[in-house]
């Protein structure tokens, strides 16, 4: 019998999948199979790192040029939206409409596929973006480096939540789309290892501000991943699995949670 199992993706193929599906950076996805998806979702935090560095760098540049923390915060929050073509925000709004409808799974999924945004989606988008900008403005006002670090940490945590959502045992709600392509591709232990690595790396990034800074950063990431996990479980119960919109909602929820948590204390 011929073995039809796809060969394991190379690191380059995994990175191209991660950057090609999670950002608008000009990266050509060479493979679109389960093996490439597995490597790509394991590498998702690296795509978040690139997005976060761009966001933090723009915020620091504007502060250096004399803008206030509020302007820098708005620009920083805009970068992830631009680098994802707003798909994560769109997913957040669609999931809010689907959950807010109170309809059965099939009807809720149909609502999520509609091109318009309902009242639940509008309110959720507004509050989420206001929360992100307010948190970043507070952090930039406290210290420019602290705000830039928060932008990086939030973006990495957001993509790490996608790694966890791609673990085995999490089904797809539809037979097509990004959700179906990546649902269940990552082994649970591998996803957990990535989460631990992201938390430890975030703590190391916060260490220059002191032991408390390292602890606060690690806790912020842990809370962000926990918030994403709670939303994931709720979506699986309501929709029967994950979709591309659910992934977008997870990313925005985790990012916002990390930013707000970093302002505390």
N, C-alpha and C positions, 0 to 999 in steps of 0.2 A: 504493500500500500504506500502511495506517495505521501510524504509529510507536507501538508499545506500550511503548517504553522508559520507565520511570518517571522523572519529573522529578527533578532533583537536590534533595536535602533541604535545607531552610533551616537556618541555625544553630540556631534554636529547636527544630526537629524532630529534629535530630541530638542536641541535649542531652537532649531528652525521651526519646529512645530509650536513650541512655547511662544516664541516671539511672533510667529506668523499668525497665530490664532488669538493671542491675547493683547497684541499691540498693532498699530498701523505702521510700524517700522518696515521699510522695504526689504522684507525677508521672504524668500520663496519657500513654501512648504514642499519639501521633496517627497515626503511620504505621508499618506493619510490612511493609516491602518492602526490596528490595536497596539502593536508594538511601538510605533512612533508616538501614538497618543499617550501610552504609559510613560515613555521617557519625557515627553513634553510636559505632562502634568507634574511629574516629579521636579522638572526644571522651572515650573511656573514662578516660584519665588524669585528666580533670577530675572525674569521679565519684569516682575514688580520692582526689583532693585534698580533696573534701568529707568523705569518710569519715575520712581521716587527720587533718584538722583537728578533727573531733569527738572522735576518739580521743585525740589529744594534749591537747586542751583539758580533757577529763575527768581525764586523768592529772595535769596541772598543778593543777587544782582540788583534787584529793584531797591532793596534796602541800602545797598552801597551807593546807588544813584540818588538816594535821598527820599525815596517814597516812605510812607508810613507803614506800620505793621498791617493795617487793614488792606491796603492795596497789594502788598506782598502776599497776604493770605488768599485774596481772591485769585491772583495769578497762579499761586501754588495749587489751589483747588482746581483751577481750569486745566492744568497740564494733563492730569490723568484722563480727564474727559476728552481732551483733544487727541491724546495718544491711543485712545480706544474708540474713537469716533462716537463717543457718548453711548456706546453699547451697554456698558455696565449700568449707567444711569437709566437707560431705556429699559433694561431688564428689571431694575428695581421698581420702576413705575408700573411695569406690566404685572409683576408679581404682587404688588400692592393692590392693583385692581382685581387680580384673580382671587387673592385671599379675601379682600374686602367684599367681594360679590356674595360670598356665602353660598355659592352655587356648588353642585356636585363637580367632581373632578373634570369630567368631559366638558361641561359648560365653562368651567373656570379656565381650562386650557384654551378654549375657543376665544374667550374674552382676552386672554393674554396675547393671542396672535393678531388681534385687531390693531390697526395702525394708529388709532386715536388713543389718547390718554384720558382716563376717567378721573373723577374727583379724588379717589383714594390715591391714585398715582401722582397727581399734581401736589397734593398736600405732603405726601411722603418725600417727593423730590425736593420741595421747598424746605422742609424741615431738615432733611439730610444735608443739603448744601449749606444752609445757614449754620448748622452745627459744625460742619467741617471748617467753614471760614472763621467762625467765632473761635473755635479751638486753636486754629493756626495763628490767628491774630494775637490771641493771648500768649501763645508760646513765642512768637516773634518779638512781642513786646518785652517778655521776660529776658530773652537772649536770642539773637539771630541764629546762632548755631543750634539752639534747642528747637527752634521752629523747623529748620532745615532737616535736622535729624528725625523729627516727628513725621515729616513728609515721606522720608525714605522708609521708616519703620512701618508706617501705615500702609504704604504701597506693597511692601513685602508681605506683611500680615494678610492683606487682602488676597494676594495670589496664593499664599499658603492655605488659606481656607478653601481654595479651589482644588488644591492637591488632596486635602482631606475629603472633599465632596466627591472625588473621583475614585475613592477606595472601593474595594470589592464589597458587595452586599448592598450598595446604593444603586437602585435601578434607574433606568431612564423612563420618563413619563411618556415619551413619544418614540416611535421607531426611526425618526430622522432628526437631523440637526446636531448641533454641537453636544447637547446633552447625551444623545445616543452614542456619539462618537467616543466620548470619554468616560461614560458611566461604567464604574466597576473595573477600570483598567489598572488601577494601582493597588498593590497588595496592602492590606491594612497595616502591617508592620513597617513597610516602607514609608507609607504616608505618615505614620506616627514618628518615625525617625526624622523625616523632613521637618515636622513640626517642632520636635525637640531641638534640632539644629538651628531652626529659625529663632526660637526663643533664646537659645544660648548666644547666638550671634548678635541678636538685638541687645542682650545684656552687655556683651562686650563693647558694642557701639556706644552704649550709655555710660560705660565705665569712666571715660575722661571727666565726667561731671561728678564723679564720686561714687562710692558704694550704693548710696541711696538712688542715684541716677540710674545705675545699672539695674537695681531691683525694680524701680518704677517702670523702666522700659520693658523688662521681661514680663512683669505683671500685665502691662498694657497689651502686649502681644497675646499673652495667655487669655486675657479677657476678650480680645478681638476674635480669637479662634473659638472660644466658647460661645460667643454671640452668634458666629457663623454656624456653629454646630446646632444650636437651638433652632435657628431659622431653617437649616437644612432638614432637620427631623420634622419640623412642622410642615414644610413643603412636601416632603415625601408622604406624610400622612394625608395631606389634602389633595395632592395632585397624582399620587401614585409613583412618584419618582422625580428626577431632576430634568430640567430643560436648560437651554442656553440662557433664558431669562433668569432662571433660578441662580445660575452661576454669577450673573451680573449682580443680582440682589445680594448674594453672599459676599461678593467683593466689596460692594459699597457699605454694607452693614459692618463688616469687619474693619474696614478702613476708618469709618466714622467712630466706631467703638474705641479703636486704638488712639485716635486723636483726642477724643474726650478724656480717656483714661490718663493720657500724658499730661493733661492740664491739672490733674488732681494732686494735691499735696504740695 
